[in-house]
Amino acid sequence: AQKVTQAQTEISVVEKEDVTLDCVYETRDTTYYLFWYKQPPSGELVFLIRRNSFDEQNEISGRYSWNFQKSTSSFNFTITASQVVDSAVYFCALSEGTSGNTPLVFGKGTRLSVIA
Amino acid sequence: EPEVTQTPSHQVTQMGQEVILRCVPISNHLYFYWYRQILGQKVEFLVSFYNNEISEKSEIFDDQFSVERPDGSNFTLKIRSTKLEDSAMYFCASRVLAGPYNEQFFGPGTRLTVL
């Protein structure tokens, strides 16, 4: 069975601090996809990144970076120099299968508060 | 940029009433999904739909729920007799079938409040 664990329920940081959001997943498939979504206070789900299980290369996009490690089944998300606008709930999600048509399984989310 | 739209943004209903939540997926997408998020909790899969039939459904998606694509553009979720515990944000999502990726594009959600 697939499972996503985000152990950090809430994190609070001061603006300009770096923060890492943890995500640990469980799956029996060798082919799967991992995602991060941001849910700001307005409620919509904003896609941030997708990774497939064969691509362990870390990615950086501006202040955002992702560290995918299959050895520890983790897909952690780091925000560098956090800003107040980063305040949101962040969800990690997993989808199994070669066709990629299976539904997303979400973690419980981490609520990030960035204080000015 | 094409996007998934959902109406209404907020629906208030009395317990026992039927509600229909509407979604317009991105036009060239072929796979459609409904998810729900009870306030403060995680997003949970309800149902996926392809080629005019349900592909997969979760245990949450019981006989009170149904989905339909009535006219080739809208994708609806019907709850026949709402319960208090159906109060949640309902998200519609769609994706293009072809290709190795599995990016689902989410709509803005409909907040359902059952009184």
Contacts between the chains, C-beta under 8 A, distances in Angstrom:
chain1	res1	chain2	res2	distance
A	33	B	101	7.5
A	33	B	102	4.7
A	35	B	103	8.0
A	37	B	106	7.7
A	43	B	89	6.2
A	43	B	108	7.2
A	43	B	109	5.5
A	43	B	111	7.3
A	44	B	106	6.9
A	44	B	107	7.9
A	44	B	108	4.6
A	44	B	109	6.2
A	45	B	43	7.1
A	45	B	91	6.3
A	45	B	106	4.2
A	45	B	109	7.6
A	47	B	103	6.5
A	47	B	104	8.0
A	47	B	105	7.3
A	47	B	106	7.4
A	50	B	101	6.4
A	50	B	102	7.1
A	50	B	103	5.6
A	52	B	100	7.2
A	52	B	101	7.8
A	91	B	42	7.0
A	91	B	43	6.4
A	93	B	43	7.8
A	95	B	102	5.0
A	100	B	100	6.5
A	100	B	101	6.3
A	100	B	102	3.2
A	101	B	31	6.1
A	101	B	48	7.5
A	101	B	50	7.6
A	101	B	55	7.3
A	101	B	95	7.9
A	101	B	97	7.4
A	101	B	102	7.1
A	102	B	56	7.3
A	102	B	102	7.8
A	103	B	33	6.3
A	103	B	35	7.9
A	103	B	45	4.0
A	103	B	48	5.7
A	103	B	56	6.4
A	103	B	58	7.8
A	104	B	35	7.6
A	104	B	43	7.6
A	104	B	45	6.6
A	104	B	104	6.3
A	105	B	45	7.1
A	106	B	42	4.8
A	106	B	43	4.4
A	106	B	44	7.3
A	107	B	42	6.4
A	108	B	41	7.1
A	108	B	42	4.5
A	109	B	42	5.9
